[in-house]
Amino acid sequence: MSNRLAVKGKITFLLLWIGVSTLGWLLGPVDTLQPTLRTYLDVANRALAYTVCGLVIGLVIGIGQFLLLKQRLYASKKWFCMTVAGYTLAWPIGLAIITIIPTIAWSLHGSGFLPLREPASISFFPFPEDIVFGGWVVGIAQWIAMRQILPYRNSRLAALWILGVWLSIGLGIFAMLMARSGPININSGMLFDTPLAIERVFLGGVSGLVTGILLLFVIDQAGKKANTASPLAENNTAH
């Protein structure tokens, strides 16, 4: 009976976790921003827009995840703060990385990548690679908070969480692109246009599913490691 209740509780937790992630991405319209950049000024404006979108996503997901984590283990306010910081910084950093790479490559060939202010013939399409490139920032930020609430932590769990969060965003983007290629998509550019909202539901849902499963795994592994280490510590103390 207890096993059934434990499984039911995990399923409920996972569904709520997915819902929080979906709501956060639904309210952060990263897929409605101008797709084409022609100058470094456009890049800077996009970075500012990403900061606002990331802040909205981080606030919603941070609050929701904080409340859910309080049901399973002690969750400090640091989880909320680091989640907000991670999402706010992730997309501008991802955009910077995806912009610096071609800038360096072009400069090595003796030419400039983008003009500063006046558009030229070059068009730059950073989305959605810039979102994927920034995903690791969220993982690092959340691990800083998570390591303080787990009963046991090590470098493997840290790497697993950071890479898992990164992967979750990448898979979410892939799911979004699959939804975009479907027959229902109409790119009207409206914030709550139904097809665009469906894209963000796919993105947030898949990302939440992956991180939710990963979180339950990390919590279980940390608990097992802590229980295994406790008897050893007691024996060493006795000797």
Phi and psi in degrees as GROMACS dihedral restraints (atoms count N, CA, C in turn):
[ dihedral_restraints ]
;  ai    aj    ak    al  type     phi  dphi    fc
    3     4     5     6     1   -64.0    20    10
    4     5     6     7     1   -36.2    20    10
    6     7     8     9     1   -64.7    20    10
    7     8     9    10     1   -40.5    20    10
    9    10    11    12     1   -63.5    20    10
   10    11    12    13     1   -42.2    20    10
   12    13    14    15     1   -64.8    20    10
   13    14    15    16     1   -37.6    20    10
   15    16    17    18     1   -64.8    20    10
   16    17    18    19     1   -42.9    20    10
   18    19    20    21     1   -65.4    20    10
   19    20    21    22     1   -43.2    20    10
   21    22    23    24     1   -61.7    20    10
   22    23    24    25     1   -40.5    20    10
   24    25    26    27     1   -64.2    20    10
   25    26    27    28     1   -39.3    20    10
   27    28    29    30     1   -66.9    20    10
   28    29    30    31     1   -39.5    20    10
   30    31    32    33     1   -65.1    20    10
   31    32    33    34     1   -44.1    20    10
   33    34    35    36     1   -61.4    20    10
   34    35    36    37     1   -45.0    20    10
   36    37    38    39     1   -59.3    20    10
   37    38    39    40     1   -44.5    20    10
   39    40    41    42     1   -64.1    20    10
   40    41    42    43     1   -42.5    20    10
   42    43    44    45     1   -64.1    20    10
   43    44    45    46     1   -41.1    20    10
   45    46    47    48     1   -66.4    20    10
   46    47    48    49     1   -38.7    20    10
   48    49    50    51     1   -61.9    20    10
   49    50    51    52     1   -42.9    20    10
   51    52    53    54     1   -63.8    20    10
   52    53    54    55     1   -41.8    20    10
   54    55    56    57     1   -62.3    20    10
   55    56    57    58     1   -40.6    20    10
   57    58    59    60     1   -63.4    20    10
   58    59    60    61     1   -45.6    20    10
   60    61    62    63     1   -62.4    20    10
   61    62    63    64     1   -42.8    20    10
   63    64    65    66     1   -62.8    20    10
   64    65    66    67     1   -43.4    20    10
   66    67    68    69     1   -64.1    20    10
   67    68    69    70     1   -41.8    20    10
   69    70    71    72     1   -60.4    20    10
   70    71    72    73     1   -48.4    20    10
   72    73    74    75     1   -70.4    20    10
   73    74    75    76     1   -30.4    20    10
   75    76    77    78     1   -64.3    20    10
   76    77    78    79     1   -36.2    20    10
   78    79    80    81     1   -87.3    20    10
   79    80    81    82     1    -7.6    20    10
   81    82    83    84     1  -107.9    20    10
   82    83    84    85     1    91.4    20    10
   84    85    86    87     1   -76.4    20    10
   85    86    87    88     1    62.0    20    10
   87    88    89    90     1   -65.8    20    10
   88    89    90    91     1   -24.0    20    10
   90    91    92    93     1   -86.6    20    10
   91    92    93    94     1     1.7    20    10
   93    94    95    96     1  -103.3    20    10
   94    95    96    97     1    -1.9    20    10
   96    97    98    99     1   -72.4    20    10
   97    98    99   100     1   159.1    20    10
   99   100   101   102     1   -55.2    20    10
  100   101   102   103     1   120.6    20    10
  102   103   104   105     1   -75.5    20    10
  103   104   105   106     1   -27.6    20    10
  105   106   107   108     1  -104.7    20    10
  106   107   108   109     1   127.3    20    10
  108   109   110   111     1  -115.2    20    10
  109   110   111   112     1   136.2    20    10
  111   112   113   114     1  -120.4    20    10
  112   113   114   115     1   -15.7    20    10
  114   115   116   117     1  -138.0    20    10
  115   116   117   118     1   166.9    20    10
  117   118   119   120     1   -69.2    20    10
  118   119   120   121     1   -23.6    20    10
  120   121   122   123     1   -66.2    20    10
  121   122   123   124     1   -39.2    20    10
  123   124   125   126     1   -60.8    20    10
  124   125   126   127     1   -39.6    20    10
  126   127   128   129     1   -63.0    20    10
  127   128   129   130     1   -43.1    20    10
  129   130   131   132     1   -64.3    20    10
  130   131   132   133     1   -41.1    20    10
  132   133   134   135     1   -65.1    20    10
  133   134   135   136     1   -38.4    20    10
  135   136   137   138     1   -67.1    20    10
  136   137   138   139     1   -38.2    20    10
  138   139   140   141     1   -61.1    20    10
  139   140   141   142     1   -39.9    20    10
  141   142   143   144     1   -65.3    20    10
  142   143   144   145     1   -42.8    20    10
  144   145   146   147     1   -64.3    20    10
  145   146   147   148     1   -38.9    20    10
  147   148   149   150     1   -62.5    20    10
  148   149   150   151     1   -38.0    20    10
  150   151   152   153     1   -61.3    20    10
  151   152   153   154     1   -43.1    20    10
  153   154   155   156     1   -66.3    20    10
  154   155   156   157     1   -46.5    20    10
  156   157   158   159     1   -60.6    20    10
  157   158   159   160     1   -45.0    20    10
  159   160   161   162     1   -62.8    20    10
  160   161   162   163     1   -37.4    20    10
  162   163   164   165     1   -62.6    20    10
  163   164   165   166     1   -44.0    20    10
  165   166   167   168     1   -63.4    20    10
  166   167   168   169     1   -48.0    20    10
  168   169   170   171     1   -60.5    20    10
  169   170   171   172     1   -45.4    20    10
  171   172   173   174     1   -63.8    20    10
  172   173   174   175     1   -40.1    20    10
  174   175   176   177     1   -62.5    20    10
  175   176   177   178     1   -47.7    20    10
  177   178   179   180     1   -66.3    20    10
  178   179   180   181     1   -50.7    20    10
  180   181   182   183     1   -67.1    20    10
  181   182   183   184     1   -39.5    20    10
  183   184   185   186     1   -61.8    20    10
  184   185   186   187     1   -46.3    20    10
  186   187   188   189     1   -64.3    20    10
  187   188   189   190     1   -48.4    20    10
  189   190   191   192     1   -61.8    20    10
  190   191   192   193     1   -46.8    20    10
  192   193   194   195     1   -66.7    20    10
  193   194   195   196     1   -36.9    20    10
  195   196   197   198     1   -60.4    20    10
  196   197   198   199     1   -44.9    20    10
  198   199   200   201     1   -66.5    20    10
  199   200   201   202     1   -38.1    20    10
  201   202   203   204     1   -69.8    20    10
  202   203   204   205     1   -39.4    20    10
  204   205   206   207     1   -66.1    20    10
  205   206   207   208     1   -28.9    20    10
  207   208   209   210     1   -62.7    20    10
  208   209   210   211     1   -20.6    20    10
  210   211   212   213     1   -79.3    20    10
  211   212   213   214     1   -21.9    20    10
  213   214   215   216     1  -112.1    20    10
  214   215   216   217     1   -33.4    20    10
  216   217   218   219     1  -159.4    20    10
  217   218   219   220     1   164.9    20    10
  219   220   221   222     1   -63.8    20    10
  220   221   222   223     1   121.7    20    10
  222   223   224   225     1  -116.4    20    10
  223   224   225   226     1   114.7    20    10
  225   226   227   228     1   -79.5    20    10
  226   227   228   229     1   166.1    20    10
  228   229   230   231     1   -63.8    20    10
  229   230   231   232     1   -16.1    20    10
  231   232   233   234     1   -63.5    20    10
  232   233   234   235     1   -30.2    20    10
  234   235   236   237     1   -61.5    20    10
  235   236   237   238     1   -46.1    20    10
  237   238   239   240     1   -61.7    20    10
  238   239   240   241     1   -48.4    20    10
  240   241   242   243     1   -62.3    20    10
  241   242   243   244     1   -44.6    20    10
  243   244   245   246     1   -71.1    20    10
  244   245   246   247     1   -32.3    20    10
  246   247   248   249     1   -66.3    20    10
  247   248   249   250     1   -44.6    20    10
  249   250   251   252     1   -61.9    20    10
  250   251   252   253     1   -45.4    20    10
  252   253   254   255     1   -63.3    20    10
  253   254   255   256     1   -41.3    20    10
  255   256   257   258     1   -61.9    20    10
  256   257   258   259     1   -48.9    20    10
  258   259   260   261     1   -69.4    20    10
  259   260   261   262     1   -34.6    20    10
  261   262   263   264     1   -66.5    20    10
  262   263   264   265     1   -38.1    20    10
  264   265   266   267     1   -88.6    20    10
  265   266   267   268     1   -23.8    20    10
  267   268   269   270     1   -59.9    20    10
  268   269   270   271     1   -49.8    20    10
  270   271   272   273     1   -73.8    20    10
  271   272   273   274     1   -40.8    20    10
  273   274   275   276     1   -60.0    20    10
  274   275   276   277     1   -38.8    20    10
  276   277   278   279     1   -66.6    20    10
  277   278   279   280     1   -42.8    20    10
  279   280   281   282     1   -60.8    20    10
  280   281   282   283     1   -41.0    20    10
  282   283   284   285     1   -64.5    20    10
  283   284   285   286     1   -40.4    20    10
  285   286   287   288     1   -62.4    20    10
  286   287   288   289     1   -42.9    20    10
  288   289   290   291     1   -63.9    20    10
  289   290   291   292     1   -47.3    20    10
  291   292   293   294     1   -70.4    20    10
  292   293   294   295     1   -18.7    20    10
  294   295   296   297     1   -87.5    20    10
  295   296   297   298     1   -38.9    20    10
  297   298   299   300     1   -65.1    20    10
  298   299   300   301     1   -37.3    20    10
  300   301   302   303     1   -58.9    20    10
  301   302   303   304     1   -55.0    20    10
  303   304   305   306     1   -68.4    20    10
  304   305   306   307     1   -29.6    20    10
  306   307   308   309     1   -61.4    20    10
  307   308   309   310     1   -45.0    20    10
  309   310   311   312     1   -67.1    20    10
  310   311   312   313     1   -42.5    20    10
  312   313   314   315     1   -61.9    20    10
  313   314   315   316     1   -43.2    20    10
  315   316   317   318     1   -68.3    20    10
  316   317   318   319     1   -37.9    20    10
  318   319   320   321     1   -66.4    20    10
  319   320   321   322     1   -31.4    20    10
  321   322   323   324     1   -66.3    20    10
  322   323   324   325     1   -23.9    20    10
  324   325   326   327     1   -95.1    20    10
  325   326   327   328     1     8.0    20    10
  327   328   329   330     1    80.8    20    10
  328   329   330   331     1    22.6    20    10
  330   331   332   333     1  -136.6    20    10
  331   332   333   334     1   161.8    20    10
  333   334   335   336     1   -90.7    20    10
  334   335   336   337     1   147.9    20    10
  336   337   338   339     1   -81.1    20    10
  337   338   339   340     1   -60.4    20    10
  339   340   341   342     1  -126.7    20    10
  340   341   342   343     1   147.2    20    10
  342   343   344   345     1   -73.4    20    10
  343   344   345   346     1   163.4    20    10
  345   346   347   348     1   -73.0    20    10
  346   347   348   349     1   -51.2    20    10
  348   349   350   351     1  -125.5    20    10
  349   350   351   352     1   -42.3    20    10
  351   352   353   354     1   -88.3    20    10
  352   353   354   355     1   122.4    20    10
  354   355   356   357     1   -60.7    20    10
  355   356   357   358     1   146.4    20    10
  357   358   359   360     1  -120.8    20    10
  358   359   360   361     1  -156.0    20    10
  360   361   362   363     1   -83.9    20    10
  361   362   363   364     1    -7.3    20    10
  363   364   365   366     1   -84.5    20    10
  364   365   366   367     1   134.0    20    10
  366   367   368   369     1  -118.7    20    10
  367   368   369   370     1   136.0    20    10
  369   370   371   372     1  -119.1    20    10
  370   371   372   373     1   125.1    20    10
  372   373   374   375     1  -118.5    20    10
  373   374   375   376     1    85.0    20    10
  375   376   377   378     1   -78.6    20    10
  376   377   378   379     1   -22.0    20    10
  378   379   380   381     1   -84.3    20    10
  379   380   381   382     1   135.4    20    10
  381   382   383   384     1  -101.2    20    10
  382   383   384   385     1     7.7    20    10
  384   385   386   387     1   -59.2    20    10
  385   386   387   388     1   -34.7    20    10
  387   388   389   390     1   -65.1    20    10
  388   389   390   391     1   -33.1    20    10
  390   391   392   393     1   -66.3    20    10
  391   392   393   394     1   -44.6    20    10
  393   394   395   396     1   -64.6    20    10
  394   395   396   397     1   -42.8    20    10
  396   397   398   399     1   -64.3    20    10
  397   398   399   400     1   -21.7    20    10
  399   400   401   402     1   -96.7    20    10
  400   401   402   403     1    -3.7    20    10
  402   403   404   405     1   -61.0    20    10
  403   404   405   406     1   -31.9    20    10
  405   406   407   408     1   -64.7    20    10
  406   407   408   409     1   -24.9    20    10
  408   409   410   411     1   -63.6    20    10
  409   410   411   412     1   -40.1    20    10
  411   412   413   414     1   -62.5    20    10
  412   413   414   415     1   -43.7    20    10
  414   415   416   417     1   -61.2    20    10
  415   416   417   418     1   -44.2    20    10
  417   418   419   420     1   -64.2    20    10
  418   419   420   421     1   -45.6    20    10
  420   421   422   423     1   -61.1    20    10
  421   422   423   424     1   -44.6    20    10
  423   424   425   426     1   -70.0    20    10
  424   425   426   427     1   -33.2    20    10
  426   427   428   429     1   -65.7    20    10
  427   428   429   430     1   -33.9    20    10
  429   430   431   432     1   -57.1    20    10
  430   431   432   433     1   -37.3    20    10
  432   433   434   435     1   -81.9    20    10
  433   434   435   436     1   -39.7    20    10
  435   436   437   438     1   -65.0    20    10
  436   437   438   439     1   -36.4    20    10
  438   439   440   441     1   -63.5    20    10
  439   440   441   442     1   -18.1    20    10
  441   442   443   444     1   -88.6    20    10
  442   443   444   445     1   -12.2    20    10
  444   445   446   447     1  -114.2    20    10
  445   446   447   448     1    -6.4    20    10
  447   448   449   450     1   -84.7    20    10
  448   449   450   451     1   144.7    20    10
  450   451   452   453     1   -71.2    20    10
  451   452   453   454     1   -18.0    20    10
  453   454   455   456     1  -150.9    20    10
  454   455   456   457     1   141.5    20    10
  456   457   458   459     1  -150.4    20    10
  457   458   459   460     1   150.4    20    10
  459   460   461   462     1  -150.6    20    10
  460   461   462   463     1  -179.2    20    10
  462   463   464   465     1   -66.4    20    10
  463   464   465   466     1   -30.4    20    10
  465   466   467   468     1   -67.9    20    10
  466   467   468   469     1   -44.0    20    10
  468   469   470   471     1   -64.8    20    10
  469   470   471   472     1   -37.0    20    10
  471   472   473   474     1   -62.3    20    10
  472   473   474   475     1   -49.0    20    10
  474   475   476   477     1   -63.7    20    10
  475   476   477   478     1   -38.9    20    10
  477   478   479   480     1   -61.8    20    10
  478   479   480   481     1   -44.1    20    10
  480   481   482   483     1   -68.1    20    10
  481   482   483   484     1   -47.0    20    10
  483   484   485   486     1   -62.5    20    10
  484   485   486   487     1   -47.7    20    10
  486   487   488   489     1   -69.0    20    10
  487   488   489   490     1   -33.9    20    10
  489   490   491   492     1   -66.9    20    10
  490   491   492   493     1   -42.6    20    10
  492   493   494   495     1   -63.7    20    10
  493   494   495   496     1   -42.1    20    10
  495   496   497   498     1   -58.9    20    10
  496   497   498   499     1   -46.4    20    10
  498   499   500   501     1   -63.6    20    10
  499   500   501   502     1   -38.4    20    10
  501   502   503   504     1   -61.5    20    10
  502   503   504   505     1   -39.9    20    10
  504   505   506   507     1   -69.9    20    10
  505   506   507   508     1   -39.6    20    10
  507   508   509   510     1   -62.1    20    10
  508   509   510   511     1   -43.7    20    10
  510   511   512   513     1   -67.6    20    10
  511   512   513   514     1   -34.8    20    10
  513   514   515   516     1   -63.1    20    10
  514   515   516   517     1   -42.0    20    10
  516   517   518   519     1   -62.5    20    10
  517   518   519   520     1   -42.1    20    10
  519   520   521   522     1   -60.7    20    10
  520   521   522   523     1   -43.8    20    10
  522   523   524   525     1   -63.4    20    10
  523   524   525   526     1   -37.6    20    10
  525   526   527   528     1   -62.6    20    10
  526   527   528   529     1   -43.7    20    10
  528   529   530   531     1   -66.6    20    10
  529   530   531   532     1   -34.2    20    10
  531   532   533   534     1   -64.6    20    10
  532   533   534   535     1   -41.4    20    10
  534   535   536   537     1   -65.7    20    10
  535   536   537   538     1   -36.7    20    10
  537   538   539   540     1   -65.0    20    10
  538   539   540   541     1   -33.3    20    10
  540   541   542   543     1   -81.4    20    10
  541   542   543   544     1    -4.2    20    10
  543   544   545   546     1   -74.4    20    10
  544   545   546   547     1   166.5    20    10
  546   547   548   549     1   -70.0    20    10
  547   548   549   550     1   -14.1    20    10
  549   550   551   552     1   -84.4    20    10
  550   551   552   553     1    -9.6    20    10
  552   553   554   555     1   -76.7    20    10
  553   554   555   556     1   130.3    20    10
  555   556   557   558     1  -134.5    20    10
  556   557   558   559     1   111.5    20    10
  558   559   560   561     1   -81.0    20    10
  559   560   561   562     1    80.4    20    10
  561   562   563   564     1   -85.6    20    10
  562   563   564   565     1   -21.0    20    10
  564   565   566   567     1    83.5    20    10
  565   566   567   568     1     4.2    20    10
  567   568   569   570     1   -76.9    20    10
  568   569   570   571     1   148.5    20    10
  570   571   572   573     1   -57.9    20    10
  571   572   573   574     1   -45.8    20    10
  573   574   575   576     1  -114.6    20    10
  574   575   576   577     1    30.4    20    10
  576   577   578   579     1   -57.2    20    10
  577   578   579   580     1   133.2    20    10
  579   580   581   582     1   -55.1    20    10
  580   581   582   583     1   -50.1    20    10
  582   583   584   585     1   -60.5    20    10
  583   584   585   586     1   -41.1    20    10
  585   586   587   588     1   -66.7    20    10
  586   587   588   589     1   -37.0    20    10
  588   589   590   591     1   -64.5    20    10
  589   590   591   592     1   -38.0    20    10
  591   592   593   594     1   -63.6    20    10
  592   593   594   595     1   -39.5    20    10
  594   595   596   597     1   -56.9    20    10
  595   596   597   598     1   -47.2    20    10
  597   598   599   600     1   -70.2    20    10
  598   599   600   601     1   -30.1    20    10
  600   601   602   603     1   -64.9    20    10
  601   602   603   604     1   -42.3    20    10
  603   604   605   606     1   -62.1    20    10
  604   605   606   607     1   -46.1    20    10
  606   607   608   609     1   -61.3    20    10
  607   608   609   610     1   -52.8    20    10
  609   610   611   612     1   -67.9    20    10
  610   611   612   613     1   -37.0    20    10
  612   613   614   615     1   -65.6    20    10
  613   614   615   616     1   -46.8    20    10
  615   616   617   618     1   -66.7    20    10
  616   617   618   619     1   -43.2    20    10
  618   619   620   621     1   -61.4    20    10
  619   620   621   622     1   -43.6    20    10
  621   622   623   624     1   -65.7    20    10
  622   623   624   625     1   -37.8    20    10
  624   625   626   627     1   -61.5    20    10
  625   626   627   628     1   -47.1    20    10
  627   628   629   630     1   -66.1    20    10
  628   629   630   631     1   -47.8    20    10
  630   631   632   633     1   -69.3    20    10
  631   632   633   634     1   -32.4    20    10
  633   634   635   636     1   -64.9    20    10
  634   635   636   637     1   -47.0    20    10
  636   637   638   639     1   -63.0    20    10
  637   638   639   640     1   -42.2    20    10
  639   640   641   642     1   -62.1    20    10
  640   641   642   643     1   -42.5    20    10
  642   643   644   645     1   -62.1    20    10
  643   644   645   646     1   -46.3    20    10
  645   646   647   648     1   -61.0    20    10
  646   647   648   649     1   -38.3    20    10
  648   649   650   651     1   -65.8    20    10
  649   650   651   652     1   -45.4    20    10
  651   652   653   654     1   -63.6    20    10
  652   653   654   655     1   -41.5    20    10
  654   655   656   657     1   -62.4    20    10
  655   656   657   658     1   -44.7    20    10
  657   658   659   660     1   -63.4    20    10
  658   659   660   661     1   -44.1    20    10
  660   661   662   663     1   -65.0    20    10
  661   662   663   664     1   -41.5    20    10
  663   664   665   666     1   -63.8    20    10
  664   665   666   667     1   -39.6    20    10
  666   667   668   669     1   -65.3    20    10
  667   668   669   670     1   -42.3    20    10
  669   670   671   672     1   -64.8    20    10
  670   671   672   673     1   -43.1    20    10
  672   673   674   675     1   -64.2    20    10
  673   674   675   676     1   -39.4    20    10
  675   676   677   678     1   -65.4    20    10
  676   677   678   679     1   -41.7    20    10
  678   679   680   681     1   -67.3    20    10
  679   680   681   682     1   -34.5    20    10
  681   682   683   684     1   -70.6    20    10
  682   683   684   685     1   -38.5    20    10
  684   685   686   687     1   -75.2    20    10
  685   686   687   688     1   -26.3    20    10
  687   688   689   690     1   -62.5    20    10
  688   689   690   691     1   -48.4    20    10
  690   691   692   693     1   -61.3    20    10
  691   692   693   694     1   -36.9    20    10
  693   694   695   696     1   -63.8    20    10
  694   695   696   697     1   -41.8    20    10
  696   697   698   699     1   -64.9    20    10
  697   698   699   700     1   -37.3    20    10
  699   700   701   702     1   -67.6    20    10
  700   701   702   703     1   -40.9    20    10
  702   703   704   705     1   -63.0    20    10
  703   704   705   706     1   -41.8    20    10
  705   706   707   708     1   -65.0    20    10
  706   707   708   709     1   -36.1    20    10
  708   709   710   711     1   -68.5    20    10
  709   710   711   712     1   -38.5    20    10
  711   712   713   714     1   -64.7    20    10
  712   713   714   715     1   -39.6    20    10
